[in-house]
Amino acid sequence: MLRERCNIRKNDKVKIIAGKDKGKIGKVLNPVRKKNRLIVENINMVKIHSKPSATNRQGGILEREAPIHISNMMLMCNKCLTPVRVKFQELEDGKKVRVCRKCNESIDA
């Protein structure tokens, strides 16, 4: 499987641009790098049927987030508050940072 280069990291704000949750904004909880997918807070909620066990005594139907493909979301810029594409820029000290293409502001704090 081919792995795309991902410009989105954990704790970034993203906007969903395709699918059943199109237009919603959420925070990235966990990347699934091998499948080019991300788990986003309160986005793509699915129902899981679980049997009673030692950890879950009640059992029943649980709701939790399912992974979404990277291509269905865009990174949100903190300054211009819009979904943007990013470019990488090297600073004087040699660090690489993500930069908003619209406002040229650094996304990495």
Backbone as XML, in Angstrom:
<?xml version="1.0"?>
<chain id="A" units="angstrom">
  <residue number="1" name="MET">
    <atom name="N" x="0.845" y="-1.187" z="0.000"/>
    <atom name="CA" x="0.000" y="0.000" z="0.000"/>
    <atom name="C" x="0.887" y="1.247" z="0.000"/>
  </residue>
  <residue number="2" name="LEU">
    <atom name="N" x="0.534" y="2.200" z="-0.826"/>
    <atom name="CA" x="1.294" y="3.436" z="-0.931"/>
    <atom name="C" x="0.901" y="4.392" z="0.191"/>
  </residue>
  <residue number="3" name="ARG">
    <atom name="N" x="1.886" y="4.960" z="0.874"/>
    <atom name="CA" x="1.605" y="5.889" z="1.965"/>
    <atom name="C" x="1.801" y="7.317" z="1.496"/>
  </residue>
  <residue number="4" name="GLU">
    <atom name="N" x="0.747" y="8.133" z="1.625"/>
    <atom name="CA" x="0.830" y="9.540" z="1.252"/>
    <atom name="C" x="1.564" y="10.311" z="2.342"/>
  </residue>
  <residue number="5" name="ARG">
    <atom name="N" x="2.134" y="11.431" z="1.956"/>
    <atom name="CA" x="2.730" y="12.308" z="2.949"/>
    <atom name="C" x="1.600" y="13.096" z="3.606"/>
  </residue>
  <residue number="6" name="CYS">
    <atom name="N" x="1.531" y="13.051" z="4.915"/>
    <atom name="CA" x="0.427" y="13.676" z="5.642"/>
    <atom name="C" x="0.886" y="14.969" z="6.304"/>
  </residue>
  <residue number="7" name="ASN">
    <atom name="N" x="0.197" y="16.067" z="6.009"/>
    <atom name="CA" x="0.522" y="17.363" z="6.604"/>
    <atom name="C" x="-0.285" y="17.624" z="7.865"/>
  </residue>
  <residue number="8" name="ILE">
    <atom name="N" x="-1.125" y="16.667" z="8.253"/>
    <atom name="CA" x="-1.993" y="16.836" z="9.419"/>
    <atom name="C" x="-1.451" y="15.987" z="10.560"/>
  </residue>
  <residue number="9" name="ARG">
    <atom name="N" x="-1.389" y="16.572" z="11.748"/>
    <atom name="CA" x="-0.838" y="15.878" z="12.909"/>
    <atom name="C" x="-1.848" y="15.823" z="14.045"/>
  </residue>
  <residue number="10" name="LYS">
    <atom name="N" x="-1.492" y="15.099" z="15.102"/>
    <atom name="CA" x="-2.338" y="14.981" z="16.285"/>
    <atom name="C" x="-2.587" y="16.372" z="16.889"/>
  </residue>
  <residue number="11" name="ASN">
    <atom name="N" x="-3.793" y="16.597" z="17.389"/>
    <atom name="CA" x="-4.254" y="17.848" z="18.017"/>
    <atom name="C" x="-4.443" y="19.000" z="17.037"/>
  </residue>
  <residue number="12" name="ASP">
    <atom name="N" x="-4.369" y="18.763" z="15.721"/>
    <atom name="CA" x="-4.669" y="19.802" z="14.729"/>
    <atom name="C" x="-6.176" y="19.918" z="14.564"/>
  </residue>
  <residue number="13" name="LYS">
    <atom name="N" x="-6.647" y="21.112" z="14.184"/>
    <atom name="CA" x="-8.050" y="21.319" z="13.845"/>
    <atom name="C" x="-8.213" y="21.045" z="12.362"/>
  </residue>
  <residue number="14" name="VAL">
    <atom name="N" x="-9.227" y="20.247" z="12.000"/>
    <atom name="CA" x="-9.472" y="19.944" z="10.592"/>
    <atom name="C" x="-10.939" y="20.172" z="10.254"/>
  </residue>
  <residue number="15" name="LYS">
    <atom name="N" x="-11.196" y="20.447" z="8.975"/>
    <atom name="CA" x="-12.561" y="20.577" z="8.480"/>
    <atom name="C" x="-12.804" y="19.440" z="7.506"/>
  </residue>
  <residue number="16" name="ILE">
    <atom name="N" x="-13.943" y="18.767" z="7.649"/>
    <atom name="CA" x="-14.295" y="17.652" z="6.773"/>
    <atom name="C" x="-14.858" y="18.231" z="5.485"/>
  </residue>
  <residue number="17" name="ILE">
    <atom name="N" x="-14.306" y="17.810" z="4.331"/>
    <atom name="CA" x="-14.724" y="18.373" z="3.043"/>
    <atom name="C" x="-15.512" y="17.384" z="2.193"/>
  </residue>
  <residue number="18" name="ALA">
    <atom name="N" x="-15.655" y="16.133" z="2.668"/>
    <atom name="CA" x="-16.423" y="15.137" z="1.915"/>
    <atom name="C" x="-16.986" y="14.098" z="2.872"/>
  </residue>
  <residue number="19" name="GLY">
    <atom name="N" x="-18.108" y="13.500" z="2.483"/>
    <atom name="CA" x="-18.707" y="12.443" z="3.292"/>
    <atom name="C" x="-19.910" y="12.918" z="4.073"/>
  </residue>
  <residue number="20" name="LYS">
    <atom name="N" x="-20.391" y="12.050" z="4.969"/>
    <atom name="CA" x="-21.625" y="12.340" z="5.701"/>
    <atom name="C" x="-21.474" y="13.481" z="6.702"/>
  </residue>
  <residue number="21" name="ASP">
    <atom name="N" x="-20.252" y="13.766" z="7.136"/>
    <atom name="CA" x="-20.000" y="14.846" z="8.101"/>
    <atom name="C" x="-19.401" y="16.078" z="7.449"/>
  </residue>
  <residue number="22" name="LYS">
    <atom name="N" x="-19.661" y="16.273" z="6.163"/>
    <atom name="CA" x="-19.090" y="17.401" z="5.413"/>
    <atom name="C" x="-19.440" y="18.732" z="6.086"/>
  </residue>
  <residue number="23" name="GLY">
    <atom name="N" x="-18.422" y="19.595" z="6.255"/>
    <atom name="CA" x="-18.623" y="20.913" z="6.852"/>
    <atom name="C" x="-18.322" y="20.979" z="8.333"/>
  </residue>
  <residue number="24" name="LYS">
    <atom name="N" x="-18.206" y="19.830" z="9.012"/>
    <atom name="CA" x="-17.940" y="19.824" z="10.445"/>
    <atom name="C" x="-16.454" y="20.051" z="10.718"/>
  </residue>
  <residue number="25" name="ILE">
    <atom name="N" x="-16.164" y="20.602" z="11.896"/>
    <atom name="CA" x="-14.793" y="20.863" z="12.311"/>
    <atom name="C" x="-14.518" y="20.065" z="13.575"/>
  </residue>
  <residue number="26" name="GLY">
    <atom name="N" x="-13.345" y="19.442" z="13.633"/>
    <atom name="CA" x="-12.989" y="18.652" z="14.807"/>
    <atom name="C" x="-11.490" y="18.605" z="15.025"/>
  </residue>
  <residue number="27" name="LYS">
    <atom name="N" x="-11.100" y="18.027" z="16.157"/>
    <atom name="CA" x="-9.691" y="17.917" z="16.526"/>
    <atom name="C" x="-9.209" y="16.494" z="16.262"/>
  </residue>
  <residue number="28" name="VAL">
    <atom name="N" x="-8.019" y="16.360" z="15.695"/>
    <atom name="CA" x="-7.457" y="15.040" z="15.394"/>
    <atom name="C" x="-7.028" y="14.376" z="16.695"/>
  </residue>
  <residue number="29" name="LEU">
    <atom name="N" x="-7.577" y="13.170" z="16.936"/>
    <atom name="CA" x="-7.242" y="12.436" z="18.151"/>
    <atom name="C" x="-6.091" y="11.473" z="17.933"/>
  </residue>
  <residue number="30" name="ASN">
    <atom name="N" x="-6.128" y="10.763" z="16.791"/>
    <atom name="CA" x="-5.167" y="9.692" z="16.581"/>
    <atom name="C" x="-4.967" y="9.436" z="15.095"/>
  </residue>
  <residue number="31" name="PRO">
    <atom name="N" x="-3.736" y="9.471" z="14.603"/>
    <atom name="CA" x="-3.501" y="9.123" z="13.199"/>
    <atom name="C" x="-3.327" y="7.617" z="13.020"/>
  </residue>
  <residue number="32" name="VAL">
    <atom name="N" x="-3.854" y="7.087" z="11.910"/>
    <atom name="CA" x="-3.643" y="5.685" z="11.534"/>
    <atom name="C" x="-2.805" y="5.748" z="10.261"/>
  </residue>
  <residue number="33" name="ARG">
    <atom name="N" x="-1.495" y="5.907" z="10.414"/>
    <atom name="CA" x="-0.588" y="6.222" z="9.312"/>
    <atom name="C" x="-0.559" y="5.159" z="8.206"/>
  </residue>
  <residue number="34" name="LYS">
    <atom name="N" x="-0.608" y="3.898" z="8.570"/>
    <atom name="CA" x="-0.479" y="2.839" z="7.563"/>
    <atom name="C" x="-1.640" y="2.816" z="6.575"/>
  </residue>
  <residue number="35" name="LYS">
    <atom name="N" x="-2.794" y="3.328" z="7.005"/>
    <atom name="CA" x="-3.974" y="3.335" z="6.137"/>
    <atom name="C" x="-4.327" y="4.730" z="5.638"/>
  </residue>
  <residue number="36" name="ASN">
    <atom name="N" x="-3.465" y="5.734" z="5.897"/>
    <atom name="CA" x="-3.709" y="7.122" z="5.486"/>
    <atom name="C" x="-5.027" y="7.658" z="6.042"/>
  </residue>
  <residue number="37" name="ARG">
    <atom name="N" x="-5.313" y="7.359" z="7.284"/>
    <atom name="CA" x="-6.561" y="7.778" z="7.908"/>
    <atom name="C" x="-6.302" y="8.454" z="9.241"/>
  </residue>
  <residue number="38" name="LEU">
    <atom name="N" x="-7.282" y="9.240" z="9.691"/>
    <atom name="CA" x="-7.192" y="9.930" z="10.976"/>
    <atom name="C" x="-8.490" y="9.728" z="11.739"/>
  </residue>
  <residue number="39" name="ILE">
    <atom name="N" x="-8.400" y="9.688" z="13.062"/>
    <atom name="CA" x="-9.595" y="9.648" z="13.899"/>
    <atom name="C" x="-9.806" y="11.066" z="14.414"/>
  </residue>
  <residue number="40" name="VAL">
    <atom name="N" x="-10.990" y="11.632" z="14.141"/>
    <atom name="CA" x="-11.303" y="13.014" z="14.504"/>
    <atom name="C" x="-12.414" y="13.015" z="15.549"/>
  </residue>
  <residue number="41" name="GLU">
    <atom name="N" x="-12.279" y="13.888" z="16.547"/>
    <atom name="CA" x="-13.209" y="13.972" z="17.671"/>
    <atom name="C" x="-14.632" y="14.277" z="17.202"/>
  </residue>
  <residue number="42" name="ASN">
    <atom name="N" x="-15.586" y="13.415" z="17.570"/>
    <atom name="CA" x="-17.023" y="13.538" z="17.269"/>
    <atom name="C" x="-17.345" y="13.599" z="15.768"/>
  </residue>
  <residue number="43" name="ILE">
    <atom name="N" x="-16.503" y="13.017" z="14.934"/>
    <atom name="CA" x="-16.750" y="12.946" z="13.494"/>
    <atom name="C" x="-16.751" y="11.481" z="13.081"/>
  </residue>
  <residue number="44" name="ASN">
    <atom name="N" x="-17.634" y="11.117" z="12.146"/>
    <atom name="CA" x="-17.755" y="9.748" z="11.641"/>
    <atom name="C" x="-18.060" y="8.770" z="12.773"/>
  </residue>
  <residue number="45" name="MET">
    <atom name="N" x="-19.082" y="9.099" z="13.554"/>
    <atom name="CA" x="-19.480" y="8.253" z="14.682"/>
    <atom name="C" x="-20.173" y="6.992" z="14.164"/>
  </residue>
  <residue number="46" name="VAL">
    <atom name="N" x="-19.768" y="5.841" z="14.707"/>
    <atom name="CA" x="-20.370" y="4.560" z="14.335"/>
    <atom name="C" x="-20.824" y="3.847" z="15.599"/>
  </residue>
  <residue number="47" name="LYS">
    <atom name="N" x="-21.805" y="2.964" z="15.437"/>
    <atom name="CA" x="-22.311" y="2.198" z="16.569"/>
    <atom name="C" x="-21.605" y="0.843" z="16.605"/>
  </residue>
  <residue number="48" name="ILE">
    <atom name="N" x="-21.073" y="0.494" z="17.779"/>
    <atom name="CA" x="-20.363" y="-0.760" z="17.981"/>
    <atom name="C" x="-21.199" y="-1.614" z="18.932"/>
  </residue>
  <residue number="49" name="HIS">
    <atom name="N" x="-21.508" y="-2.834" z="18.536"/>
    <atom name="CA" x="-22.249" y="-3.757" z="19.393"/>
    <atom name="C" x="-21.241" y="-4.577" z="20.182"/>
  </residue>
  <residue number="50" name="SER">
    <atom name="N" x="-21.300" y="-4.498" z="21.530"/>
    <atom name="CA" x="-20.319" y="-5.211" z="22.344"/>
    <atom name="C" x="-21.019" y="-6.150" z="23.327"/>
  </residue>
  <residue number="51" name="LYS">
    <atom name="N" x="-20.371" y="-7.288" z="23.526"/>
    <atom name="CA" x="-20.882" y="-8.253" z="24.494"/>
    <atom name="C" x="-20.384" y="-7.869" z="25.885"/>
  </residue>
  <residue number="52" name="PRO">
    <atom name="N" x="-21.103" y="-8.251" z="26.928"/>
    <atom name="CA" x="-20.610" y="-7.985" z="28.281"/>
    <atom name="C" x="-19.267" y="-8.690" z="28.512"/>
  </residue>
  <residue number="53" name="SER">
    <atom name="N" x="-18.341" y="-7.985" z="29.158"/>
    <atom name="CA" x="-17.027" y="-8.565" z="29.445"/>
    <atom name="C" x="-16.538" y="-8.026" z="30.783"/>
  </residue>
  <residue number="54" name="ALA">
    <atom name="N" x="-15.326" y="-8.377" z="31.153"/>
    <atom name="CA" x="-14.777" y="-7.916" z="32.432"/>
    <atom name="C" x="-14.620" y="-6.395" z="32.457"/>
  </residue>
  <residue number="55" name="THR">
    <atom name="N" x="-14.211" y="-5.823" z="31.318"/>
    <atom name="CA" x="-14.035" y="-4.372" z="31.270"/>
    <atom name="C" x="-15.347" y="-3.631" z="31.065"/>
  </residue>
  <residue number="56" name="ASN">
    <atom name="N" x="-16.256" y="-4.225" z="30.293"/>
    <atom name="CA" x="-17.546" y="-3.595" z="30.006"/>
    <atom name="C" x="-18.652" y="-4.527" z="30.489"/>
  </residue>
  <residue number="57" name="ARG">
    <atom name="N" x="-19.045" y="-4.390" z="31.748"/>
    <atom name="CA" x="-20.020" y="-5.315" z="32.344"/>
    <atom name="C" x="-21.399" y="-5.218" z="31.695"/>
  </residue>
  <residue number="58" name="GLN">
    <atom name="N" x="-21.794" y="-4.035" z="31.282"/>
    <atom name="CA" x="-23.133" y="-3.822" z="30.745"/>
    <atom name="C" x="-23.283" y="-4.393" z="29.337"/>
  </residue>
  <residue number="59" name="GLY">
    <atom name="N" x="-22.291" y="-4.179" z="28.483"/>
    <atom name="CA" x="-22.440" y="-4.568" z="27.081"/>
    <atom name="C" x="-23.359" y="-3.576" z="26.391"/>
  </residue>
  <residue number="60" name="GLY">
    <atom name="N" x="-23.884" y="-3.936" z="25.231"/>
    <atom name="CA" x="-24.832" y="-3.081" z="24.538"/>
    <atom name="C" x="-24.229" y="-2.366" z="23.352"/>
  </residue>
  <residue number="61" name="ILE">
    <atom name="N" x="-24.864" y="-1.269" z="22.956"/>
    <atom name="CA" x="-24.451" y="-0.525" z="21.772"/>
    <atom name="C" x="-23.680" y="0.715" z="22.212"/>
  </residue>
  <residue number="62" name="LEU">
    <atom name="N" x="-22.439" y="0.815" z="21.751"/>
    <atom name="CA" x="-21.588" y="1.960" z="22.066"/>
    <atom name="C" x="-21.381" y="2.786" z="20.812"/>
  </residue>
  <residue number="63" name="GLU">
    <atom name="N" x="-21.171" y="4.095" z="20.988"/>
    <atom name="CA" x="-20.849" y="4.961" z="19.849"/>
    <atom name="C" x="-19.418" y="5.436" z="19.984"/>
  </residue>
  <residue number="64" name="ARG">
    <atom name="N" x="-18.657" y="5.366" z="18.882"/>
    <atom name="CA" x="-17.296" y="5.883" z="18.897"/>
    <atom name="C" x="-16.877" y="6.324" z="17.502"/>
  </residue>
  <residue number="65" name="GLU">
    <atom name="N" x="-15.749" y="7.039" z="17.443"/>
    <atom name="CA" x="-15.265" y="7.580" z="16.179"/>
    <atom name="C" x="-14.605" y="6.483" z="15.344"/>
  </residue>
  <residue number="66" name="ALA">
    <atom name="N" x="-14.843" y="6.543" z="14.033"/>
    <atom name="CA" x="-14.170" y="5.645" z="13.099"/>
    <atom name="C" x="-13.180" y="6.485" z="12.284"/>
  </residue>
  <residue number="67" name="PRO">
    <atom name="N" x="-12.119" y="5.860" z="11.769"/>
    <atom name="CA" x="-11.128" y="6.624" z="10.991"/>
    <atom name="C" x="-11.701" y="7.149" z="9.678"/>
  </residue>
  <residue number="68" name="ILE">
    <atom name="N" x="-11.193" y="8.312" z="9.237"/>
    <atom name="CA" x="-11.578" y="8.927" z="7.960"/>
    <atom name="C" x="-10.317" y="9.102" z="7.131"/>
  </residue>
  <residue number="69" name="HIS">
    <atom name="N" x="-10.442" y="8.953" z="5.817"/>
    <atom name="CA" x="-9.289" y="9.102" z="4.937"/>
    <atom name="C" x="-8.811" y="10.556" z="4.920"/>
  </residue>
  <residue number="70" name="ILE">
    <atom name="N" x="-7.500" y="10.722" z="4.811"/>
    <atom name="CA" x="-6.873" y="12.044" z="4.829"/>
    <atom name="C" x="-7.411" y="12.953" z="3.725"/>
  </residue>
  <residue number="71" name="SER">
    <atom name="N" x="-7.740" y="12.364" z="2.580"/>
    <atom name="CA" x="-8.188" y="13.163" z="1.439"/>
    <atom name="C" x="-9.546" y="13.824" z="1.674"/>
  </residue>
  <residue number="72" name="ASN">
    <atom name="N" x="-10.273" y="13.394" z="2.697"/>
    <atom name="CA" x="-11.598" y="13.948" z="2.977"/>
    <atom name="C" x="-11.584" y="15.069" z="4.005"/>
  </residue>
  <residue number="73" name="MET">
    <atom name="N" x="-10.398" y="15.611" z="4.324"/>
    <atom name="CA" x="-10.322" y="16.693" z="5.301"/>
    <atom name="C" x="-9.216" y="17.669" z="4.927"/>
  </residue>
  <residue number="74" name="MET">
    <atom name="N" x="-9.346" y="18.890" z="5.455"/>
    <atom name="CA" x="-8.331" y="19.922" z="5.249"/>
    <atom name="C" x="-7.960" y="20.532" z="6.586"/>
  </residue>
  <residue number="75" name="LEU">
    <atom name="N" x="-6.713" y="20.924" z="6.700"/>
    <atom name="CA" x="-6.200" y="21.553" z="7.907"/>
    <atom name="C" x="-6.763" y="22.971" z="8.034"/>
  </residue>
  <residue number="76" name="MET">
    <atom name="N" x="-7.119" y="23.368" z="9.256"/>
    <atom name="CA" x="-7.624" y="24.717" z="9.519"/>
    <atom name="C" x="-6.474" y="25.600" z="9.995"/>
  </residue>
  <residue number="77" name="CYS">
    <atom name="N" x="-6.387" y="26.811" z="9.435"/>
    <atom name="CA" x="-5.379" y="27.783" z="9.856"/>
    <atom name="C" x="-5.883" y="28.494" z="11.112"/>
  </residue>
  <residue number="78" name="ASN">
    <atom name="N" x="-4.994" y="28.708" z="12.082"/>
    <atom name="CA" x="-5.379" y="29.369" z="13.333"/>
    <atom name="C" x="-5.623" y="30.867" z="13.145"/>
  </residue>
  <residue number="79" name="LYS">
    <atom name="N" x="-4.931" y="31.479" z="12.199"/>
    <atom name="CA" x="-5.053" y="32.929" z="12.013"/>
    <atom name="C" x="-6.231" y="33.299" z="11.115"/>
  </residue>
  <residue number="80" name="CYS">
    <atom name="N" x="-6.273" y="32.729" z="9.895"/>
    <atom name="CA" x="-7.339" y="33.129" z="8.966"/>
    <atom name="C" x="-8.611" y="32.280" z="9.122"/>
  </residue>
  <residue number="81" name="LEU">
    <atom name="N" x="-8.586" y="31.276" z="10.004"/>
    <atom name="CA" x="-9.761" y="30.458" z="10.358"/>
    <atom name="C" x="-10.466" y="29.844" z="9.158"/>
  </residue>
  <residue number="82" name="THR">
    <atom name="N" x="-9.706" y="29.409" z="8.167"/>
    <atom name="CA" x="-10.258" y="28.761" z="6.993"/>
    <atom name="C" x="-9.492" y="27.480" z="6.712"/>
  </residue>
  <residue number="83" name="PRO">
    <atom name="N" x="-10.109" y="26.537" z="5.996"/>
    <atom name="CA" x="-9.363" y="25.341" z="5.598"/>
    <atom name="C" x="-8.336" y="25.716" z="4.531"/>
  </residue>
  <residue number="84" name="VAL">
    <atom name="N" x="-7.099" y="25.284" z="4.723"/>
    <atom name="CA" x="-6.016" y="25.699" z="3.832"/>
    <atom name="C" x="-5.118" y="24.531" z="3.438"/>
  </residue>
  <residue number="85" name="ARG">
    <atom name="N" x="-4.390" y="24.742" z="2.349"/>
    <atom name="CA" x="-3.299" y="23.856" z="1.997"/>
    <atom name="C" x="-2.058" y="24.387" z="2.706"/>
  </residue>
  <residue number="86" name="VAL">
    <atom name="N" x="-1.074" y="23.534" z="2.898"/>
    <atom name="CA" x="0.125" y="23.965" z="3.613"/>
    <atom name="C" x="1.370" y="23.798" z="2.764"/>
  </residue>
  <residue number="87" name="LYS">
    <atom name="N" x="2.370" y="24.610" z="3.091"/>
    <atom name="CA" x="3.684" y="24.442" z="2.485"/>
    <atom name="C" x="4.685" y="24.351" z="3.635"/>
  </residue>
  <residue number="88" name="PHE">
    <atom name="N" x="5.830" y="23.799" z="3.352"/>
    <atom name="CA" x="6.859" y="23.678" z="4.374"/>
    <atom name="C" x="7.913" y="24.743" z="4.153"/>
  </residue>
  <residue number="89" name="GLN">
    <atom name="N" x="8.367" y="25.330" z="5.249"/>
    <atom name="CA" x="9.365" y="26.382" z="5.179"/>
    <atom name="C" x="10.442" y="26.069" z="6.205"/>
  </residue>
  <residue number="90" name="GLU">
    <atom name="N" x="11.692" y="26.307" z="5.837"/>
    <atom name="CA" x="12.789" y="26.043" z="6.762"/>
    <atom name="C" x="13.190" y="27.351" z="7.442"/>
  </residue>
  <residue number="91" name="LEU">
    <atom name="N" x="13.276" y="27.316" z="8.761"/>
    <atom name="CA" x="13.673" y="28.494" z="9.539"/>
    <atom name="C" x="15.197" y="28.611" z="9.575"/>
  </residue>
  <residue number="92" name="GLU">
    <atom name="N" x="15.696" y="29.727" z="10.149"/>
    <atom name="CA" x="17.140" y="29.957" z="10.215"/>
    <atom name="C" x="17.855" y="28.888" z="11.023"/>
  </residue>
  <residue number="93" name="ASP">
    <atom name="N" x="17.183" y="28.391" z="12.071"/>
    <atom name="CA" x="17.816" y="27.380" z="12.932"/>
    <atom name="C" x="17.722" y="25.959" z="12.356"/>
  </residue>
  <residue number="94" name="GLY">
    <atom name="N" x="17.163" y="25.815" z="11.149"/>
    <atom name="CA" x="17.101" y="24.512" z="10.485"/>
    <atom name="C" x="15.819" y="23.740" z="10.704"/>
  </residue>
  <residue number="95" name="LYS">
    <atom name="N" x="14.889" y="24.276" z="11.510"/>
    <atom name="CA" x="13.609" y="23.597" z="11.743"/>
    <atom name="C" x="12.697" y="23.762" z="10.541"/>
  </residue>
  <residue number="96" name="LYS">
    <atom name="N" x="11.919" y="22.715" z="10.242"/>
    <atom name="CA" x="10.920" y="22.787" z="9.179"/>
    <atom name="C" x="9.566" y="23.041" z="9.833"/>
  </residue>
  <residue number="97" name="VAL">
    <atom name="N" x="8.835" y="24.032" z="9.368"/>
    <atom name="CA" x="7.516" y="24.333" z="9.921"/>
    <atom name="C" x="6.477" y="24.359" z="8.799"/>
  </residue>
  <residue number="98" name="ARG">
    <atom name="N" x="5.226" y="24.080" z="9.193"/>
    <atom name="CA" x="4.119" y="24.160" z="8.240"/>
    <atom name="C" x="3.636" y="25.597" z="8.184"/>
  </residue>
  <residue number="99" name="VAL">
    <atom name="N" x="3.365" y="26.077" z="6.968"/>
    <atom name="CA" x="2.954" y="27.466" z="6.776"/>
    <atom name="C" x="1.671" y="27.486" z="5.952"/>
  </residue>
  <residue number="100" name="CYS">
    <atom name="N" x="0.722" y="28.358" z="6.359"/>
    <atom name="CA" x="-0.540" y="28.539" z="5.636"/>
    <atom name="C" x="-0.254" y="29.167" z="4.276"/>
  </residue>
  <residue number="101" name="ARG">
    <atom name="N" x="-0.864" y="28.650" z="3.219"/>
    <atom name="CA" x="-0.649" y="29.203" z="1.879"/>
    <atom name="C" x="-1.409" y="30.508" z="1.662"/>
  </residue>
  <residue number="102" name="LYS">
    <atom name="N" x="-2.465" y="30.761" z="2.445"/>
    <atom name="CA" x="-3.261" y="31.984" z="2.264"/>
    <atom name="C" x="-2.644" y="33.182" z="2.977"/>
  </residue>
  <residue number="103" name="CYS">
    <atom name="N" x="-2.287" y="33.021" z="4.258"/>
    <atom name="CA" x="-1.818" y="34.162" z="5.049"/>
    <atom name="C" x="-0.323" y="34.095" z="5.376"/>
  </residue>
  <residue number="104" name="ASN">
    <atom name="N" x="0.362" y="33.056" z="4.936"/>
    <atom name="CA" x="1.797" y="32.862" z="5.189"/>
    <atom name="C" x="2.172" y="32.886" z="6.670"/>
  </residue>
  <residue number="105" name="GLU">
    <atom name="N" x="1.229" y="32.471" z="7.531"/>
    <atom name="CA" x="1.465" y="32.400" z="8.967"/>
    <atom name="C" x="1.840" y="30.967" z="9.331"/>
  </residue>
  <residue number="106" name="SER">
    <atom name="N" x="2.749" y="30.797" z="10.288"/>
    <atom name="CA" x="3.181" y="29.461" z="10.734"/>
    <atom name="C" x="2.031" y="28.758" z="11.450"/>
  </residue>
  <residue number="107" name="ILE">
    <atom name="N" x="1.795" y="27.501" z="11.112"/>
    <atom name="CA" x="0.730" y="26.710" z="11.761"/>
    <atom name="C" x="1.285" y="26.054" z="13.009"/>
  </residue>
  <residue number="108" name="ASP">
    <atom name="N" x="2.565" y="25.657" z="12.983"/>
    <atom name="CA" x="3.186" y="25.043" z="14.150"/>
    <atom name="C" x="3.492" y="26.113" z="15.189"/>
  </residue>
  <residue number="109" name="ALA">
    <atom name="N" x="3.105" y="25.834" z="16.426"/>
    <atom name="CA" x="3.327" y="26.822" z="17.498"/>
    <atom name="C" x="4.772" y="26.869" z="17.929"/>
  </residue>
</chain>
